[in-house]
Amino acid sequence: MTLLTAAVGVAEDLDVGSIAILMVAVFSGQLVVGWTNDLIDRERDRQVGRTDKPLASGDLSPTTAVVAVAVAGVVCVVASLACGLAAAAVHLVLGIGSALAYNAGLKSTYLSWLPYFVAFGSLPLVVTLTADPTYLPPAWMIAVSGLLGVGAHLLNVMPDLDDDAATGITGLPHRLGARRIPGVAAGLLIGATAIAVVANSQVMWLWIGLGVVIVIALTTMRRSGRAPFYGAIAIAAVDVTMLLLT
């Protein structure tokens, strides 16, 4: 998300200093989101033997994690405010707020997709408001970012479906199941790209980009492990490249 934000900043002709501040705001926010998720889920992670999680394995104390969250949170707030009040409000409320709502309980409901749509969809808004507090991005850009986020959510959760089920997590991916997730995610990711292409239909070479995205989706979505999620990242990279070159 940090790199995606930086790329959108370049596309919006932000200066290097503004892009750097945006990257600090988004990256520190991601640390807050990730670390609070591990804090909340440490007992669940311990139940399913997640030795890769320091809090679950006991290699890291909850107190240390809380202090780290507090420090990252202060950095996030300060950097966000440096982008302007409007951009800060969107980033902190829609971006970080929705992600923390996911951690706090929405992940266990059929609305688990919503925080991803809101958080990812708000990124272009944060960037354009940093550039100009009165300028809003086109609706298609928000829709594309939001759909990419939902697709990434489905694919990111897929390898952990069994562990989640064992500890009572039943979000949208779990309700769809491993058989339906790849098809739904592929539809979302291809659909997001198609929206961007149609919105800029006068740029004919973008249709080539759509073709590349379709190939990536078809070759990665049905593979095992983390391959589908990496495919989603590759599709996001193609979309961002298309945005930068239009």
SULSULFEN-V464774 format. One record per run of one state. SS is the DSSP state (H for helix, E for strand, C for the rest). FROM is the first residue (numbers start at 1). LEN is the number of residues. If there is no record, write none. Layout:
# SULSULFEN-V464774
ss->(SS | SS)
from->(FROM | FROM)
len->(LEN | LEN)
This chain:
# SULSULFEN-V464774
ss->(C | H | C | H | C | H | C | H | C | H | C | H | C | H | C | H | C | H | C | H | C | H | C | H | C | H | C | H | C)
from->(1 | 2 | 12 | 16 | 41 | 42 | 48 | 54 | 58 | 62 | 83 | 85 | 105 | 106 | 109 | 112 | 132 | 139 | 159 | 161 | 167 | 172 | 177 | 178 | 200 | 206 | 221 | 227 | 246)
len->(1 | 10 | 4 | 25 | 1 | 6 | 6 | 4 | 4 | 21 | 2 | 20 | 1 | 3 | 3 | 20 | 7 | 20 | 2 | 6 | 5 | 5 | 1 | 22 | 6 | 15 | 6 | 19 | 1)
